[in-house]
Amino acid sequence: MIQVINRAIDIIEFIAQEPDRPKSLGEVADAVGLNHGTCANILKTLVARDFIEQAAVKKGYTLGAKAYALTGNDSYRKDLLEAATSEMHALTALLNENVLLAVLKGNQRIALQRTDSEHDLQVRTLDRKNAYDTASGRLLLAYYSETELDKFIANYGLPTADVWPEASTRERFSEVAAQIRREELAIQLTRGRQVIGLAVPVFKGPRVVASLSIYMPEYRYMATDRTKVRQELLATASRISDRLN
């Protein structure tokens, strides 16, 4: 038998016993009989492959989306999805526009749930997309602390001027992030596709845990009641936050 595969499976099985309770590196390593360095390397690979998720730096590990997907289990982010799904359907029914619930993983915006409008012309978005290139990603980054932002930029660099020109320097990045927090709203125009995305925060306690967004063709956004769209999006996110809390 290949020892490292056995160890990886041992780790997944241990974390799966309580999939939503974050477990520290030391707890995992001791439970499966590994030294901390070896365990950390295996966990790093499992996190990169989405079988395990790191709740936050030094906050422990939980079961990841890929592990749930293998079993057909829809419990990944269960509390968030339960709080959001009916509200998302209601918002799509009200505005007849696509709605997306998303989180950040590394430098990727990850779609957790979506509801689609009934328009003949549909705007499609990838499940994974560079955070700088989405309203959702920009919104979630805006709620990072300055320390978290510094680490993110050190790992992934600043956005290029062709992707997010308003935030192409560290100083301008901070200014744009502050404006997004003040307004609780990020707006992005994808010029090549003429698509508008609007994203607002979903809170659990004081922490932003997801973004809720609407995306549509630019011409439809310009022709609609833009104030109503923003108000209804914010109101829906507020109700989801209330249900989470």
C-alpha positions in Angstrom: 0.0 0.0 0.0 1.1 3.6 -0.7 1.7 5.1 2.7 1.0 8.8 1.9 -2.4 7.9 0.3 -3.3 6.0 3.5 -2.3 9.0 5.6 -4.4 11.4 3.5 -7.4 9.1 3.8 -6.9 8.9 7.5 -6.9 12.7 7.8 -10.1 13.0 5.7 -11.9 10.3 7.7 -10.9 12.0 11.0 -12.1 15.4 9.9 -15.3 13.9 8.5 -16.3 12.6 11.9 -17.2 16.2 12.8 -17.1 17.9 9.4 -18.1 21.4 10.4 -15.9 21.7 13.6 -12.5 23.2 12.7 -9.7 21.0 13.9 -6.2 22.3 14.5 -3.1 20.9 12.9 -2.0 19.5 16.2 -5.3 17.8 16.8 -5.3 16.2 13.3 -1.7 15.1 13.5 -2.1 13.5 16.9 -5.3 11.7 15.9 -3.7 10.1 12.9 -0.3 9.5 14.4 1.8 11.9 12.2 4.4 14.5 13.0 3.2 18.0 12.5 5.4 18.8 9.5 4.3 15.7 7.5 0.6 16.3 8.5 0.9 20.0 7.4 2.2 19.0 4.0 -0.6 16.5 3.4 -3.2 19.0 4.6 -1.8 21.6 2.2 -2.4 19.3 -0.7 -5.9 18.3 0.5 -6.8 22.0 0.8 -5.5 22.8 -2.6 -7.6 20.0 -4.0 -10.8 21.1 -2.1 -11.1 17.9 0.0 -10.3 19.8 3.1 -10.9 23.5 3.8 -8.9 25.7 6.1 -11.3 27.9 8.1 -8.7 30.6 8.4 -5.1 31.0 9.3 -4.5 29.1 12.5 -8.3 28.5 12.9 -8.3 24.8 11.9 -9.6 22.5 9.1 -13.0 21.3 8.1 -14.3 19.0 5.4 -14.1 20.6 1.9 -16.5 20.8 -1.0 -14.9 18.0 -3.0 -15.3 15.5 -0.2 -19.0 16.3 0.0 -19.4 16.2 -3.8 -18.0 12.6 -4.0 -20.8 11.4 -1.8 -23.6 13.6 -3.3 -23.9 15.3 0.1 -25.1 18.8 -0.1 -24.0 19.8 3.4 -21.2 22.0 2.3 -21.8 25.4 3.8 -25.1 24.0 4.8 -26.1 26.8 7.2 -25.3 29.4 4.5 -27.1 27.6 1.8 -30.2 27.0 4.0 -30.3 30.7 4.9 -29.8 31.9 1.3 -31.6 29.6 -1.1 -35.2 30.7 -0.6 -34.2 34.4 -0.4 -32.3 34.1 -3.7 -35.2 32.5 -5.5 -37.5 35.3 -4.2 -35.1 37.9 -5.4 -34.9 36.3 -8.8 -38.7 36.1 -9.0 -38.9 39.8 -8.1 -36.3 41.2 -10.4 -36.1 38.4 -13.0 -32.3 38.5 -12.9 -29.6 36.0 -12.1 -28.5 35.8 -8.5 -25.2 34.3 -7.2 -24.0 33.4 -3.7 -20.2 33.2 -3.5 -17.2 32.9 -1.3 -13.4 33.4 -1.7 -10.9 30.6 -1.8 -7.3 31.8 -2.4 -7.6 34.2 -5.3 -10.7 32.5 -6.7 -14.3 33.6 -6.3 -16.2 30.3 -5.8 -20.0 30.1 -6.7 -21.9 28.2 -4.0 -25.4 28.7 -5.3 -27.2 30.4 -8.2 -30.7 31.2 -9.4 -31.4 32.0 -13.0 -33.8 34.4 -14.6 -36.3 33.6 -17.3 -34.8 36.0 -19.9 -34.0 34.6 -23.3 -30.7 36.4 -23.1 -28.8 34.8 -20.2 -25.6 35.9 -18.7 -23.4 32.9 -17.6 -20.6 33.1 -15.2 -18.0 30.4 -14.2 -18.1 28.6 -10.9 -14.5 29.7 -10.3 -13.2 33.1 -11.4 -10.3 35.4 -10.5 -11.5 37.5 -7.5 -10.2 40.7 -9.1 -12.4 40.1 -12.1 -15.7 39.8 -10.4 -17.9 42.1 -8.3 -18.3 39.3 -5.7 -14.5 38.9 -5.4 -13.9 42.6 -5.1 -16.6 42.9 -2.4 -15.2 40.1 -0.3 -11.6 41.4 -0.6 -12.8 44.9 0.5 -13.8 43.4 3.9 -10.3 41.9 4.4 -8.2 43.6 7.1 -5.2 45.6 5.9 -3.0 42.7 7.1 -5.0 40.2 5.2 -4.9 42.3 2.1 -1.2 42.7 2.4 -0.8 38.9 2.5 -3.2 38.5 -0.4 -1.4 41.0 -2.5 2.0 39.4 -1.6 0.7 36.0 -2.8 -1.3 37.1 -5.9 -0.1 40.6 -6.8 -2.2 43.7 -7.4 -4.9 43.7 -10.1 -3.6 44.7 -13.5 -4.9 48.0 -15.0 -6.9 46.1 -17.7 -8.8 44.1 -15.1 -9.4 46.6 -12.3 -7.8 49.9 -13.1 -9.2 51.7 -10.1 -7.2 49.4 -7.7 -4.0 48.9 -9.6 -1.8 50.4 -6.9 -1.8 49.5 -3.2 -3.0 53.0 -2.2 -5.8 53.0 -4.7 -6.7 49.5 -3.7 -7.3 50.6 -0.1 -9.3 53.6 -1.2 -11.6 51.5 -3.4 -12.0 48.9 -0.7 -13.0 51.6 1.8 -15.6 53.0 -0.6 -17.0 49.5 -1.1 -17.3 49.0 2.7 -19.0 52.4 3.1 -21.6 51.6 0.4 -21.8 47.9 1.1 -21.7 47.5 -2.6 -19.3 46.6 -5.4 -20.1 47.1 -9.0 -18.2 45.7 -12.0 -18.6 46.3 -15.7 -17.1 43.5 -17.8 -16.4 45.7 -20.9 -15.7 43.0 -23.4 -19.0 41.2 -22.7 -21.1 44.3 -21.6 -22.1 42.6 -18.3 -22.8 44.4 -15.1 -22.3 42.7 -11.7 -23.4 44.1 -8.3 -22.4 42.4 -5.1 -23.2 43.0 -1.4 -22.0 41.4 1.8 -23.6 38.6 3.8 -22.7 38.8 7.5 -22.5 36.1 10.2 -22.0 38.2 13.3 -19.5 40.9 12.6 -17.8 38.8 9.8 -18.5 38.8 6.1 -18.9 35.2 5.1 -20.2 35.5 1.6 -21.3 37.8 -1.2 -24.7 38.0 -2.8 -24.7 39.4 -6.3 -26.9 40.1 -9.3 -25.4 40.1 -12.8 -27.1 41.1 -16.1 -26.4 42.5 -19.6 -25.4 46.2 -19.3 -28.2 47.4 -21.6 -30.8 45.8 -19.3 -29.2 47.3 -16.2 -29.3 50.8 -17.8 -32.9 50.4 -18.7 -34.1 49.2 -15.3 -34.7 50.9 -12.0 -31.2 50.8 -10.7 -32.0 52.1 -7.3 -34.6 49.4 -6.8 -32.1 46.7 -7.9 -29.6 47.9 -5.3 -32.1 48.2 -2.6 -33.6 44.8 -3.1 -30.2 43.2 -3.3 -29.1 44.8 0.0 -32.4 43.9 1.6 -32.1 40.2 0.6 -28.6 40.0 1.9 -29.7 41.5 5.1 -32.4 38.9 5.5 -29.9 36.1 4.8 -27.6 37.6 7.4 -30.5 37.7 9.9 -31.2 34.0 9.3 -27.6 33.1 9.7 -27.5 34.9 13.1 
